[in-house]
Amino acid sequence: MKIVFLDSTALPKHIPIPRPNFPHQWIEYEYTSAEQTVERAKEADIIITSKVIFNREVMQQLPNLKLIALTATGTNNIDLIAAKELGITVKNITGYSSVTVPEHVLGLIFALRHNLMNWYRDQLSAKWADCKQFCYFDYPINDVKGSTLGVVGKGSLGTEIGRLATALGMNVMYAERKGAKTIRDGYLPFETVLKEADIVTLHCPLTADTQDLINADTLKLMKPTAYLINTGRGPLVNEQALVEALQNNTIAAAAIDVMVKEPPEKDNLLLQAAKTLPNLIITPHIAWASNQAVDILVKKLCKNIEDFVVEGK
């Protein structure tokens, strides 16, 4: 079996990937462009990738390809219909980030509620040293306990962040799907959650219905003191509308781990806004990437490959 990993730098190098327990040739590339994909994959039986695009045209040129083993949960870079028609199995990985993503969200909640980024930036200057008192009070600090968290998406990640938030003494609300005609038990209408939450965190899948879920209209529903957190998918949020909402104080702050295009262009609206807006935190799509989560991921990757080759499933 020839196994080709097309974008190995999508995983941290310091965590080794276990090799499958059957005879194989392993070839690894740090990054593969669209123009390089067919040439590098043309003799592969198994492709490992995170974000390389496999559309119908590409897969039709890969007669040996039997399995695409993704190193991520999302499958939107694969034409799944074409893969099935061409007899190519696609396996993704789920459940590896059920601790680290909720913890990252909690970290962002504390950073926003306690204004940690502004206090940190001040220490890059002599502001504290020049202060005549032992401390100063330029930025509001609000307790996390007693605040209301609105969770959009009640899968494993949304459920876990809700559990942790409840343990911290937060009030947790789960949003029903936007436009739903009936409200399920345990949910509140989408608009109600936006209106009442102090913090809104997004954990729903990206679909045609959820693209631009957070836009100029939905941002206006939120409290002017509210925060938005997105560790889900970039296109859930309209970036232009978010920047304008932060600039106009429509909402108080936002913390973003994902963007519409990744990596973003240097002139990306959010990246540019972060240079001047004190109420915007950006992390580079690493909410999932604790050492423990990646260790789980690579073991599941190996098992997916072995199950397919050895067990035929």
Secondary structure, 3 states (H helix, E strand, C coil): CEEEECCHHHCCCCCCCCCCCCCCEEEECCCCCCCCHHHHHCCCCEEEECCCCECHHHHCCCCCCCEEEECCCCCCCECHHHHHHCCCEEECCCCCCCCHHHHHHHHHHHHHHCCHHHHHHHCCCCCCCCCCCCCCCCCCCCCCCCCEEEEECCCHHHHHHHHHHHHCCCEEEEECCCCCCCCCCCCECHHHHHHHCCEEEECCCCCCCCCCCECHHHHHHCCCCCEEEECCCHHHECHHHHHHHHHCCCCCEEEECCCCCCCCCCCCHHHHHHCCCCCEEECCCCCCCCHHHHHHHHHHHHHHHHHHHHHCC
